[in-house]
Amino acid sequence: MPISNNTSPLLSPISSPLAQTPCATLMKEAMKSLLSFQFGDFCARIVEIFRVLTDTHGEKLTCSQLNLQLDALFSKEEGWTPLKRESEYIPTKQTVYRSRQIEDTTYVVSAPAHDLLDKCSTTATLSGGHSAAALLDEIKKEFPTGNVKTLIPIAQSNPLGCFGLRGHFVLCEVNINKGIISAITLHDPKAGLIDGFYKGDNHLKRQFLNHESLGLDKKSILTAQHHGHQHLLNGNDCGRYTLYYVDTIIKTGSLTQASAKDAMAFFSQHCVK
């Protein structure tokens, strides 16, 4: 008998996208995926090796993150009195500085401040919003008597030649006696190679001299110390070293015993991520 024209075939044609893709294309995509995974894994391994070789602890801290770490280290529970307020630069309430009397010295630890002349620029806002000179002037007036040691984290924010903004944290230690500034020291965790081009002490001194109410003159003592604890190729941990320097100065009075090994132990102990 003749086969009817209405007879359906036993197997319907394969119509899924996978079946319609040529075998060579599938192999190519599979190989690309495999190579991509291996390359990504390789890159992650290289980054990890680089971090070990440069003693890098973690991602770079922002000004806000650094200030929150200061809040955690120097809290009310530890005997510190914080001054919190909002500002025109930062809409959320944050600690401007915290103070504590230890023996015959009042220690004041401020929020991060910048070393720019123009305090209203976008860069100044991104660098904490506080002028180091304005903060120091406020602290000097708030504590007009006795010995006052002020510790100000500085976000170095002026251009570094053709490389853009410096983007590096250092610590400014200021000794005030009876309302008069007697010494200013800039503590840089890196060696002096890069700062030889940036000249952070000159930027800060220029800002301080521009703030006449501080009562400084061109002969005022402002020195820079380059400790070299932070590896030259470590661009992430300057904020953590600043925290370590603040803590060390408060506990021992100086950075004489500070070291890179002790700093890494401090980072791990206080979970400074």
Secondary structure as UniProt FT lines:
FT   TURN            5..6
FT   HELIX           17..20
FT   HELIX           23..53
FT   TURN            54..55
FT   HELIX           63..73
FT   HELIX           76..78
FT   STRAND          81..85
FT   STRAND          94..102
FT   TURN            103..104
FT   STRAND          105..110
FT   STRAND          113..114
FT   TURN            119..120
FT   HELIX           122..126
FT   TURN            127..128
FT   HELIX           132..142
FT   STRAND          147..156
FT   HELIX           161..163
FT   STRAND          168..177
FT   TURN            178..179
FT   STRAND          180..188
FT   HELIX           192..198
FT   HELIX           200..210
FT   HELIX           212..214
FT   TURN            218..219
FT   STRAND          222..226
FT   TURN            232..233
FT   HELIX           238..252
FT   TURN            256..257
FT   HELIX           260..269
FT   TURN            270..271
//
